Amino acid sequence: MKLIVAIIRAEKLEAVQAALNERDVYLMTVSDVRGCGRQRGYTELYRGTEYQVRLLPKLKLEIAVNDAFVEATVEAIVHSARTAETGQIGDGKIFILPLEDCIRIRTGERGGEAIGP
């Protein structure tokens, strides 16, 4: 089992969800987050004063999958979250972490059975 954590642009969420649904991946947690990377923010003018916005709004997806779904999930996120053909700085990142255990509270199922269909 793996935990896939993806940081994406907010406007790409619907496209990512559609791509994941095509690959039978439906379960995810989505959080509003702020962060900075290579974009390094931008300068904004407010009431005549210029200031730096360093933490940009993004979405964080957390998706637990069985090993058989890891590559399909990553591929779906990469292709649907990328801006244009070649992508742009700020499109996001994907992290793949080992997932030691999972427990479905309702039934008590453990491991891969608790994650997947």
VMD Tcl script that draws the C-alpha trace (Angstrom):
set ca {
  {0.00 0.00 0.00}
  {1.12 3.56 -0.72}
  {0.00 7.03 0.27}
  {0.17 9.40 -2.68}
  {0.35 13.07 -1.74}
  {-0.07 15.49 -4.63}
  {0.16 19.28 -4.52}
  {-1.70 20.76 -7.52}
  {-3.18 24.02 -8.80}
  {-6.74 24.54 -7.53}
  {-8.18 24.94 -11.03}
  {-6.94 21.46 -11.99}
  {-8.95 19.56 -9.35}
  {-11.89 18.62 -11.58}
  {-9.62 17.37 -14.36}
  {-7.57 15.32 -11.87}
  {-10.71 13.80 -10.33}
  {-12.06 12.87 -13.76}
  {-8.74 11.24 -14.75}
  {-8.60 9.29 -11.48}
  {-12.21 8.13 -11.85}
  {-11.36 6.74 -15.30}
  {-8.75 4.55 -13.56}
  {-11.13 3.41 -10.78}
  {-9.52 5.60 -8.10}
  {-12.31 7.38 -6.22}
  {-11.15 7.83 -2.63}
  {-9.16 10.93 -1.71}
  {-8.85 13.72 0.82}
  {-8.49 17.27 -0.48}
  {-7.12 20.17 1.60}
  {-6.55 23.83 0.85}
  {-2.89 24.60 1.47}
  {-0.40 27.39 0.86}
  {3.21 27.00 -0.09}
  {6.11 28.18 -2.15}
  {8.49 26.48 -4.48}
  {10.28 27.57 -7.61}
  {7.54 30.14 -8.32}
  {8.74 32.17 -5.32}
  {5.49 34.10 -5.17}
  {4.59 37.33 -6.91}
  {4.36 41.08 -6.27}
  {0.97 42.70 -5.82}
  {-0.10 46.34 -5.59}
  {-2.64 47.13 -2.86}
  {-3.77 50.71 -2.15}
  {-0.63 52.11 -3.68}
  {1.69 49.84 -1.69}
  {3.62 47.02 -3.28}
  {4.00 43.79 -1.31}
  {5.26 40.25 -1.87}
  {2.91 37.26 -1.84}
  {5.24 34.35 -1.11}
  {2.83 31.57 -0.13}
  {0.61 30.63 -3.05}
  {-2.71 28.79 -2.68}
  {-2.65 25.14 -3.80}
  {-4.61 21.95 -3.17}
  {-3.19 18.91 -1.42}
  {-4.59 15.51 -2.42}
  {-3.99 12.49 -0.22}
  {-4.82 9.20 -1.89}
  {-4.26 5.77 -0.34}
  {-3.94 3.03 -2.97}
  {-2.94 -0.60 -3.21}
  {0.36 -1.25 -4.99}
  {-1.41 -2.26 -8.22}
  {-2.92 1.24 -8.57}
  {0.17 3.36 -7.85}
  {1.42 3.89 -11.42}
  {-2.06 4.48 -12.85}
  {-2.79 7.02 -10.13}
  {0.48 8.91 -10.63}
  {0.03 8.90 -14.41}
  {-3.52 10.25 -14.11}
  {-2.40 13.09 -11.84}
  {0.63 14.03 -13.97}
  {-1.29 14.16 -17.24}
  {-4.34 15.98 -15.90}
  {-2.58 18.49 -13.60}
  {0.06 19.56 -16.11}
  {-0.46 22.97 -17.71}
  {-0.31 22.81 -21.52}
  {1.88 20.25 -23.28}
  {5.17 20.84 -21.49}
  {3.93 22.13 -18.14}
  {4.85 25.24 -16.20}
  {6.54 26.09 -12.94}
  {3.89 25.77 -10.23}
  {2.06 22.75 -11.67}
  {2.85 20.85 -8.46}
  {4.56 17.79 -7.03}
  {3.68 14.18 -6.23}
  {5.10 12.29 -3.26}
  {4.75 8.51 -2.84}
  {5.04 7.25 0.72}
  {4.86 3.71 2.11}
  {1.63 3.06 4.00}
  {2.11 0.65 6.86}
  {-1.53 -0.12 7.62}
  {-5.08 1.05 7.01}
  {-8.18 0.30 9.05}
  {-11.77 0.87 7.98}
  {-13.48 2.06 11.16}
  {-16.96 0.86 10.20}
  {-16.05 -2.78 9.55}
  {-12.63 -3.23 11.15}
  {-11.11 -4.36 7.83}
  {-7.35 -3.90 7.65}
  {-4.74 -3.39 4.97}
  {-5.56 -3.38 1.27}
  {-9.12 -4.54 1.87}
  {-9.82 -1.36 3.82}
  {-8.62 0.81 0.90}
  {-9.95 -0.71 -2.26}
  {-13.07 -2.09 -3.75}
}
mol new
graphics top color blue
foreach p $ca { graphics top sphere $p radius 0.5 }
foreach p [lrange $ca 0 end-1] q [lrange $ca 1 end] { graphics top cylinder $p $q radius 0.2 }
display resetview
